[in-house]
Amino acid sequence: MKGSLTQPMSWLHTWCGLLLGWMLFAIFLTGTLAVFDKEINWWMQPELTDQAQSPAAAANVAQRWLMDNHADQTNWNISLPTERSPDLSVSVGERRRGAVSTQLDPVSGATVEPRETIGGNFFFHFHYTLHLPRTLGVWLVGFAAMAMLVALISGIIIHKKLFKEFFTFRPAKGQRSWLDAHNASAVLLLPFHLMITYTGLAIFFLLYMPAAVDALYDGDRQAYFRDAQPARAAEQGHREQQAAQGEQASREVQPGRSETTRGEGRARPASAPAAPQIALGGIVSRAEAHYGAGMIGGLAVSNPGRANAQVTARPVLGNRIELTKGEGMVFNGVTGELIQAPELSRTSQLTQRVMAGLHFAQFGGYPMRWLYFVCGLISCAMIGTGLVLYTVKQRKQSKANPHFLRVVESLNVAVVAGLSLACIALLWGNRLLPAALEDRQNWELRVFFGIWALSWLHGWARKPLHAWREQIFASAVLALSLPLLDLMTGNLTADSMRVSLSVSMVMTGLLLAWTAWKIPKAVAARKARSASLNRPVTGASS
């Protein structure tokens, strides 16, 4: 029975891993980099400086700037300095309508104009959309995640001696070494692989499995969201009620007239009388008493300067394992009175939020981030060694199709080595492209995808061994010289976050250089061992 099950499971494991392994490697590598997406954002905008300003003081600075420049707007949005994003930015208008943010100096309130960049957000969005139209990308990534689960479960069935294989590694033995590396990395992080794959699917459960929600709510998705997020629905309803009451009062006082003030956003009716705005720094301090010091990521102010003003203080993602996106405390914008405190999540909502929190790794601070980052790299190693193992096995078989094998080898090089090279080249492009270049974000994208495309052409034109070594060595050179590039372009800054990224890139470059140096030595050792085994035995040697 075991033999009859192992053979089809082995076939399933091989082809799921091969056909979707390239996509899975790209998903895991960019997802691993997205663990530090905000830090990469910060590095890619060297014009921003860390002023070590407290969130409360920064909120007061932003309030003064908004009062001076956008006092007539109905909505203010303030992004406060946090541990991972020390910048201060403001915008006006509805947050979901693509409002343009303005960067401010957290101390002086002067405007800052950083360079346009796709930043670390690119890796985050690529991780779950593959830079395709959102719905198509999410479906493809979901299909790949299902294949990952199939490969993991079939791998568990195939490798019955998991504990023994975890402690088995025989270096410089060709196919055996690749298999040992693949098995060890898979067994070491098997719980992580299962968790990160399953939770990734759970995040988009409404897209992948909408039947239950559609049946319960007769296809009314908005009704589901209102039940799932009652606090946000109540807040929105309260705002709409206030607006309606204000407009009615305005008509009663001055029939046929409406006071309007024009700004960058829509004109505002005289919905309520003017009233002094409470200092937003006090709101931040009160919200920090609930969430913790430094845990307030932003403020949303509705109807500023009016008697019906409200301030919503939103926590940073990561104040606990439950993902708190959309949660906040609502205060009266004139008196500072607490209007609405965050409600405890219901069981079903808590389950889904914890699933999302486990996947996004926003909790636990930098120790947890580094743990996820290392686990992500080991996961990439598992997928990469599995892809290489297939070609190593096929080369030994006389029936292998050489044309198909050539395509697989070139794709292996392009996806594993070439994608790594493209990611580092993106950082170089950020520094080499002129800061004032028009359409600069798209030029950064062209650098990334251009280098990635060239890596495939190089992998096709060169022999696999040479292509692997040359692309890994090129990645090592770019990573090691990144701090020098910063110095040459005048962007070398001394803040701890950017220094940490530069040090991490140097360590990555050293690891890549060691890998490129070991490749020909490992191949030479394997050839020498094969030659010795095939040498005929002589009488003298016996």
Secondary structure, 3 states (H helix, E strand, C coil): CHHHHHHHHHHHHHHHHHHCHHHHHHHHHHHHHHCCHHHHHHHCCCCCCCCCCCHHHHHHHHHHHHHHHCCCCCEEEEECCCCCCCCEEEEECCHHHCCCCEEECCCCCCEECCCCCCCCHHHHHHHHHCCCCHHHHHHHHHHHHHHHHHHHHHHHHHCCCHHHHHCCCCCCCCHHHHHHHHHHHHHHCHHHHHHHHHHHHHHCHHHHCCHHHHHHHCCCHHHHHHHHCHHHHHHHHHHHHHHHHHHHHHHHHCCCCCCCCCCCCCCCCCCCCECCCCCHHHHHHHHHHHHCCCCEEEEEEECCCECCCEEEEEECCCCCCCCCCCCCEEEECCCCCEEECCCCCCHHHHHHHHHHHHHHCCCCHHHHHHHHHHHHHHHHHHHHHHHHHHHHHHHCCCCCCHHHHHHHHHHHHHHHHHHHHHHHHHHHHHHHCCCCCCCHHHHHHHHHHHHHHHHHHHHHHCCHHHHHHHHHHHHHHHHHCHHHHHHHCCCCCCCHHHHHHHHHHHHHHHHHHHHHHHHHHHHHHHHHHHHHHHCCCCCCCC
